[in-house]
Amino acid sequence: MYQIVNKKILNPTVTMMDIKAPLVAKKAQPGQFIILRVDDDGERIPLTVAGYDRLAGTVKIIFQTVGASTYKLSLKNEGDFIPDFVGPLGKPSELEGLKKVLIVGGGVGCAIALPIAQELNKLGAEVTSVIGFRSKDLLILEDEFKACSKNLYVMTDDGSYGVKGNVCAPISDMFADGEKFDKVITIGPLIMMKFVVNAVRPTGIPCEVSMNPVMIDGTGMCGGCRLTLIKNGERVTKFACVDGPDFNGYEIDFDEAMSRGVMYKEFERHAYEDACNLFKGVK
Amino acid sequence: MAKFNMRNDKNPMPMQDPILRGKNFSEVALGYTEEQAIDEANRCFNCKNATCVSGCPVNVNIPEFISRVKVNDIEGAYAIISKTSSLPAICGRVCPQETQCEAKCLRGIKGEPVAIGRLERYVADHAKGENAEKEPLNGHKVAVVGSGPSGLTYAGDLIKKGYEVTVFEAFHTEGGVLTYGIPEFRLPKKIVKDEVDKLKALGVKFERNVVIGRTINIDELFEDGYEAVFVGSGAGLPNFMNIPGEALKGVYSANEFLTRSNLMKAYKEDSSTPIMKGGNVIVVGGGNVAMDAARTALRLGADKVTIVYRRSMTELPARKEEVENAIEEGIEFNLLTNPVEILGYKNESDPRDMKNGTVTGVKCIKMELSDPDENGRRRPVAIKGSEFEIPADTVIMAIGTSPNPLIKQTTKGLEVNRWGGIIVNDDGKTSLDGVYAGGDAVTGASTVISAMGAGKIAAKATDEYIKNKQ
């Protein structure tokens, strides 16, 4: 059993937790993920590591309530236990040797982008961060990004905070001004990453994306997390759990990934409604 | 003692009705009654030169256990089997006896061989199975990677020899392929749990949610005081055909489909695990995994399940018994047929249509078998212009797996062959001292019993290695 030692509600749908898992905390690196289960017979939820404290033996997760399982997790409190927490899985992000990096995070994806920005800052790289949200209520981790970024751009779709517009606007402006980076790293909804990749493409700067497809075991067994990369015109199947989760953004078939991403949307919506009704009765 | 039974045919296995069982996940084969078991045991010649024993990868003393069944001494029979096999209830169910022990049975010359597997299952199911004898602790620690059949066998053999044994399992439940792969109706999970519990009672420690190669690597296990490590991490990534449409919604690997149903319990009515079911299901492949996937799909409520296989019935690699069961249950076989493309729905006028990208069918091509080549093997060859379409809502690819790269990537000096399988010698030893391996991680997709055989060999070699080291 794994104890929730700290819980913080970041916005109405996003929760942060520190989970006691010393073996995972000892090894975790930015870009890797964990898989947890909220209850016995529950689904295995992959979540990217949002931080870790090797000394305290805790791993930080930040998740959005999107379905029944994440809803149940959000109802857990400090001191509660979850039955399963396994990791760290996937390959760590490759950050060594980078001098100037542009980080682009969208929504809850910012939670995953943050440890990468922090690590780069620690390694002495100059970090520029662009973080985007639908509106002010959904804004998370602004102070944390400020602390590790030389420049920070905060965008909201509705203009209720920061600058109105999507994350591509400041990127395009920077490129128009002749800004150069060693690498662009983008994490967020698939559609956002697709547009970021398209905005970066003309510059030829390497652009890495973090993929979060449907997954079961996370160790290279089930094949559910497969993605198609297009390398020199050839379609190549890769598995996010062992080959990723970071991939070269120029090679990802985003349209296919988006189609696969909504495979169980209906099922999940029903399960979520059922769970909400069930727990509303209890609460 | 009962009289010798000269009947040439074996006692048939009592089975659930094919129509009924196609709608439930209860075990298909019900097991012999006492009367049937004794009657079948009396068919055994009790040969002095017992050829059957040499056909068994773990060399169960078959004539001796059967002679105990003849006198209804179930505990005695169980004790004999347990001397060499850690998992009799499992082997009695899933071993391909027809190509192993039973293939060597002298009764098989004139008629059917003795139903050794069914007798083994009978014994395992009815014995109380008092714990096997255990040597006193010898102060040595060994680690096991994976709790599938090879790992459980290795753990069972070494705990009995007085070792401290810890098994690391990546999943939240023990059993490996016995849990996530083989369906409930062929191997009830209660039986797997019982076998794991027996090992726990003997003192084997199980650490779930630990991925060796990620959470802990093999070098660190040695630093932690383990003197030997057995890698039984199983088969890895599922193979796909690399044809267009394999990423469509509704295309599964057999691993994913079976894991959703078995491990994640999608077969239960109130499960929170989504799985596509109903409609037309196409399973590509002809092995045991293909049969398991097809029969699972049927039980989940498919209207029609079709196996698509590129060779003919004779070459079908699945166990005959499972193929017969599948046919009885109404699974159709589209043989000498190979998929060339999976077809999907596309609403040109509405890109937001949720049905876009879902499977609608499979485009196949007819195959014929070539003349035998120098190895006598007849290759399937596509017949030009014979393409046709089969409607489908779900397509399950059951065409094998490639070894998992994780342990190789994270263990310096561990040699693998060009397919990625871990290289071992006859003792199951890898290129690294103190590191042994067996099962699918070495051979690629194979059987439960051959994995157990490998676990057994490696356990013996480990014992010798550690004792000689002192």
HADDOCK unambig.tbl for C-alpha pairs under 7 A between the chains (distance, minus, plus):
assign (segid A and resid 23 and name CA) (segid B and resid 215 and name CA) 6.26 0.50 0.50
assign (segid A and resid 24 and name CA) (segid B and resid 215 and name CA) 5.97 0.50 0.50
assign (segid A and resid 27 and name CA) (segid B and resid 215 and name CA) 6.63 0.50 0.50
assign (segid A and resid 41 and name CA) (segid B and resid 264 and name CA) 6.65 0.50 0.50
assign (segid A and resid 42 and name CA) (segid B and resid 272 and name CA) 6.59 0.50 0.50
assign (segid A and resid 43 and name CA) (segid B and resid 264 and name CA) 6.98 0.50 0.50
assign (segid A and resid 43 and name CA) (segid B and resid 272 and name CA) 6.80 0.50 0.50
assign (segid A and resid 43 and name CA) (segid B and resid 273 and name CA) 6.26 0.50 0.50
assign (segid A and resid 84 and name CA) (segid B and resid 172 and name CA) 6.48 0.50 0.50
assign (segid A and resid 84 and name CA) (segid B and resid 209 and name CA) 6.71 0.50 0.50
assign (segid A and resid 85 and name CA) (segid B and resid 209 and name CA) 6.57 0.50 0.50
assign (segid A and resid 86 and name CA) (segid B and resid 209 and name CA) 4.86 0.50 0.50
assign (segid A and resid 86 and name CA) (segid B and resid 210 and name CA) 6.28 0.50 0.50
assign (segid A and resid 87 and name CA) (segid B and resid 211 and name CA) 6.86 0.50 0.50
assign (segid A and resid 87 and name CA) (segid B and resid 214 and name CA) 6.78 0.50 0.50
assign (segid A and resid 87 and name CA) (segid B and resid 215 and name CA) 5.79 0.50 0.50
assign (segid A and resid 88 and name CA) (segid B and resid 214 and name CA) 6.09 0.50 0.50
assign (segid A and resid 88 and name CA) (segid B and resid 215 and name CA) 6.01 0.50 0.50
assign (segid A and resid 89 and name CA) (segid B and resid 214 and name CA) 6.40 0.50 0.50
assign (segid A and resid 220 and name CA) (segid B and resid 236 and name CA) 5.93 0.50 0.50
assign (segid A and resid 220 and name CA) (segid B and resid 237 and name CA) 5.26 0.50 0.50
assign (segid A and resid 220 and name CA) (segid B and resid 404 and name CA) 6.26 0.50 0.50
assign (segid A and resid 221 and name CA) (segid B and resid 236 and name CA) 4.88 0.50 0.50
assign (segid A and resid 221 and name CA) (segid B and resid 237 and name CA) 4.82 0.50 0.50
assign (segid A and resid 221 and name CA) (segid B and resid 238 and name CA) 6.65 0.50 0.50
assign (segid A and resid 221 and name CA) (segid B and resid 255 and name CA) 6.88 0.50 0.50
assign (segid A and resid 222 and name CA) (segid B and resid 237 and name CA) 6.75 0.50 0.50
assign (segid A and resid 222 and name CA) (segid B and resid 238 and name CA) 6.72 0.50 0.50
assign (segid A and resid 222 and name CA) (segid B and resid 253 and name CA) 6.86 0.50 0.50
assign (segid A and resid 222 and name CA) (segid B and resid 255 and name CA) 4.95 0.50 0.50
assign (segid A and resid 222 and name CA) (segid B and resid 256 and name CA) 4.34 0.50 0.50
assign (segid A and resid 223 and name CA) (segid B and resid 237 and name CA) 6.28 0.50 0.50
assign (segid A and resid 223 and name CA) (segid B and resid 238 and name CA) 5.97 0.50 0.50
assign (segid A and resid 223 and name CA) (segid B and resid 253 and name CA) 6.35 0.50 0.50
assign (segid A and resid 223 and name CA) (segid B and resid 256 and name CA) 6.35 0.50 0.50
assign (segid A and resid 224 and name CA) (segid B and resid 256 and name CA) 6.18 0.50 0.50
assign (segid A and resid 259 and name CA) (segid B and resid 357 and name CA) 6.34 0.50 0.50
assign (segid A and resid 260 and name CA) (segid B and resid 248 and name CA) 6.99 0.50 0.50
assign (segid A and resid 260 and name CA) (segid B and resid 249 and name CA) 5.86 0.50 0.50
assign (segid A and resid 263 and name CA) (segid B and resid 249 and name CA) 6.02 0.50 0.50
assign (segid A and resid 264 and name CA) (segid B and resid 274 and name CA) 6.69 0.50 0.50
assign (segid A and resid 267 and name CA) (segid B and resid 274 and name CA) 6.49 0.50 0.50
